[in-house]
Amino acid sequence: MPYSTVKYYLYSLMILAWLVCLSVFLFMNLSIIYLITIKILNISASIHISMASVSNNYTNIIRYLQSPFINQMHTAIPVNEVVIRHFRDVKTLLMISNTLMIILTLIAVKLIKRLSFANKLWLLKMPLRSTYMLFTSLILFSVVDFNDAFVFMHKLLFRNQDWIFDEKKEPIINLFPSQYFMVGFIFIFLLVSIGMILILNKIKKDS
């Protein structure tokens, strides 16, 4: 494969990474998605905690995970050292993702503008389509076999076993049912799809 072709496939992977990081950020900060999911699943009744308490705990956790200036996670639900370590690991990953989102936003916008100005934006068309098809295949696999995909993702992202919670010892896990993470997968897929469609439409107009 010629270097020029490889270059545009790398560009497309960068754009995909940008859209994924952006989607993760929005998912984590749109509490309405969490609240609707929890309401439908009736989690507050199953774990005997009021909806207001569930919402407050979630808000405090997200603030901790998303802010580099908050060093302690405050929840009404007792947490042990395993929980603290795991959420610290999650916070680190999210800080990396958020930093990448900012950097890649600047790079992606500048790249698209530069290619558009040079009438070379069309060179991204096939690489973007191929990259998106690969991404779609991974998401479909994850949704169809979500439990295995969820476990694999944790093994890939975390180098310890702290993510394996026992609801009797770590009851905070009840605030985050697996269905919520499946909603997250679907949300990220939809936002990435919208982003890809918008970029491909721009390529079509510029061609």
C-alpha positions as CSV (number, residue, x, y, z in Angstrom):
1,M,0.0,0.0,0.0
2,P,1.5,3.4,-1.0
3,Y,2.6,5.7,1.8
4,S,0.0,8.4,0.7
5,T,-2.8,5.8,1.1
6,V,-1.5,4.7,4.5
7,K,-1.4,8.3,5.6
8,Y,-5.1,8.8,4.9
9,Y,-6.0,5.7,6.7
10,L,-4.1,7.0,9.7
11,Y,-6.0,10.2,9.3
12,S,-9.3,8.3,9.4
13,L,-8.2,6.4,12.5
14,M,-7.4,9.7,14.2
15,I,-10.8,11.1,13.3
16,L,-12.5,7.9,14.6
17,A,-10.5,8.3,17.9
18,W,-11.5,11.9,18.1
19,L,-15.2,11.0,17.7
20,V,-15.0,8.2,20.2
21,C,-13.3,10.4,22.8
22,L,-15.9,13.1,22.2
23,S,-18.8,10.6,22.5
24,V,-17.4,9.2,25.8
25,F,-17.1,12.7,27.2
26,L,-20.7,13.5,26.3
27,F,-22.0,10.2,27.6
28,M,-20.3,10.6,30.9
29,N,-21.6,14.1,31.4
30,L,-25.2,13.7,30.1
31,S,-26.7,12.5,33.4
32,I,-30.1,12.3,31.8
33,I,-29.0,9.1,30.0
34,Y,-28.1,7.5,33.3
35,L,-31.3,8.7,35.1
36,I,-33.6,7.4,32.3
37,T,-31.8,4.1,32.3
38,I,-31.9,3.7,36.0
39,K,-35.6,4.7,36.1
40,I,-36.5,2.2,33.4
41,L,-34.6,-0.6,35.3
42,N,-36.2,0.6,38.6
43,I,-32.8,0.3,40.3
44,S,-33.7,2.5,43.2
45,A,-36.4,0.0,44.3
46,S,-34.2,-3.1,43.8
47,I,-31.4,-1.8,46.0
48,H,-33.7,0.1,48.4
49,I,-32.2,3.6,47.8
50,S,-34.3,6.6,46.8
51,M,-34.0,7.9,43.3
52,A,-32.7,11.2,44.7
53,S,-30.0,9.4,46.5
54,V,-29.1,7.4,43.4
55,S,-28.9,10.7,41.5
56,N,-26.7,12.4,44.1
57,N,-24.3,9.5,44.3
58,Y,-24.0,9.3,40.6
59,T,-23.4,13.1,40.3
60,N,-20.6,12.9,43.0
61,I,-19.0,10.0,41.3
62,I,-19.0,11.7,37.9
63,R,-17.6,14.9,39.4
64,Y,-14.8,12.9,40.8
65,L,-14.1,11.1,37.6
66,Q,-14.2,14.1,35.4
67,S,-12.4,16.7,37.5
68,P,-8.6,16.7,37.8
69,F,-9.0,18.9,40.9
70,I,-11.1,16.5,43.0
71,N,-9.0,13.8,44.6
72,Q,-11.6,12.0,46.7
73,M,-14.8,10.3,45.7
74,H,-17.7,11.1,48.1
75,T,-20.7,8.8,48.1
76,A,-23.3,7.8,50.6
77,I,-22.7,4.2,49.8
78,P,-19.7,2.7,51.7
79,V,-16.6,2.0,49.5
80,N,-13.6,-0.2,50.3
81,E,-10.0,0.0,49.0
82,V,-10.9,-2.1,45.9
83,V,-13.5,0.4,44.8
84,I,-11.3,3.3,45.5
85,R,-8.5,1.8,43.4
86,H,-10.8,0.9,40.5
87,F,-12.4,4.3,40.3
88,R,-9.0,5.9,40.5
89,D,-8.0,3.8,37.5
90,V,-11.2,4.8,35.7
91,K,-10.5,8.5,36.4
92,T,-7.0,8.1,34.9
93,L,-8.4,6.6,31.7
94,L,-11.1,9.4,31.5
95,M,-8.5,12.1,32.0
96,I,-6.4,10.6,29.2
97,S,-9.5,10.4,27.0
98,N,-10.6,14.0,27.7
99,T,-7.0,15.2,27.0
100,L,-7.0,13.3,23.7
101,M,-10.4,14.8,22.9
102,I,-9.1,18.3,23.2
103,I,-5.9,17.6,21.3
104,L,-7.6,15.6,18.5
105,T,-10.4,18.2,18.1
106,L,-7.8,20.8,17.3
107,I,-5.9,18.5,14.9
108,A,-9.0,17.1,13.2
109,V,-10.6,20.5,12.6
110,K,-7.3,21.8,11.2
111,L,-6.8,18.7,9.1
112,I,-10.3,18.8,7.5
113,K,-9.9,22.5,6.8
114,R,-6.5,22.0,5.2
115,L,-7.6,19.2,3.0
116,S,-10.7,21.0,2.0
117,F,-8.8,24.1,1.0
118,A,-6.4,21.9,-1.0
119,N,-9.3,20.0,-2.7
120,K,-7.9,16.8,-1.2
121,L,-10.7,16.0,1.2
122,W,-12.1,13.4,-1.1
123,L,-9.0,11.3,-0.4
124,L,-10.4,10.6,3.1
125,K,-13.7,9.1,1.7
126,M,-12.6,5.5,1.3
127,P,-10.4,5.3,4.4
128,L,-13.2,6.8,6.5
129,R,-15.7,4.4,5.2
130,S,-13.4,1.4,5.8
131,T,-12.6,2.6,9.3
132,Y,-16.2,3.2,10.1
133,M,-17.2,-0.3,8.9
134,L,-14.5,-1.8,11.1
135,F,-15.8,0.2,14.1
136,T,-19.4,-0.8,13.3
137,S,-18.4,-4.5,13.2
138,L,-16.8,-4.2,16.7
139,I,-19.8,-2.4,18.1
140,L,-22.2,-5.0,16.7
141,F,-20.1,-7.8,18.1
142,S,-20.0,-6.0,21.5
143,V,-23.8,-5.6,21.6
144,V,-24.6,-9.2,20.4
145,D,-22.1,-10.7,22.9
146,F,-22.1,-7.9,25.4
147,N,-21.0,-9.8,28.5
148,D,-17.9,-11.3,26.9
149,A,-17.1,-8.0,25.2
150,F,-17.5,-6.1,28.5
151,V,-15.1,-8.5,30.2
152,F,-12.6,-8.3,27.4
153,M,-12.7,-4.5,27.5
154,H,-11.9,-4.5,31.2
155,K,-9.1,-7.0,30.8
156,L,-7.7,-4.8,28.0
157,L,-8.0,-1.5,29.9
158,F,-7.1,-2.6,33.4
159,R,-4.0,-4.4,34.6
160,N,-5.5,-5.7,37.8
161,Q,-8.7,-7.5,39.1
162,D,-10.1,-4.5,41.0
163,W,-12.9,-4.2,38.5
164,I,-14.4,-7.5,39.6
165,F,-16.9,-6.4,42.3
166,D,-18.9,-8.4,44.8
167,E,-22.1,-6.6,45.4
168,K,-22.1,-7.7,49.0
169,K,-18.7,-6.2,49.6
170,E,-18.9,-3.5,47.1
171,P,-22.6,-2.5,46.9
172,I,-21.8,0.6,44.8
173,I,-21.7,-1.7,41.7
174,N,-25.5,-1.8,42.0
175,L,-25.5,1.8,40.8
176,F,-24.0,0.8,37.5
177,P,-25.9,-2.2,36.0
178,S,-24.6,-3.8,32.8
179,Q,-27.5,-2.4,30.8
180,Y,-26.2,1.1,31.5
181,F,-22.9,0.3,29.8
182,M,-24.7,-1.3,26.9
183,V,-26.6,2.0,26.5
184,G,-23.2,3.7,26.5
185,F,-21.9,1.5,23.7
186,I,-25.0,2.3,21.6
187,F,-24.8,6.0,22.4
188,I,-21.1,6.2,21.4
189,F,-21.9,4.3,18.2
190,L,-24.7,6.7,17.3
191,L,-22.7,9.8,17.9
192,V,-19.7,8.4,16.0
193,S,-22.1,7.5,13.2
194,I,-23.5,11.0,13.1
195,G,-20.0,12.5,13.1
196,M,-18.9,10.2,10.2
197,I,-22.0,11.1,8.2
198,L,-21.4,14.8,8.7
199,I,-17.8,14.5,7.6
200,L,-18.7,12.3,4.6
201,N,-21.4,14.8,3.6
202,K,-18.8,17.6,3.7
203,I,-16.5,15.5,1.5
204,K,-19.4,14.9,-1.0
205,K,-20.1,18.7,-1.1
206,D,-16.4,19.5,-1.6
207,S,-16.0,16.9,-4.4
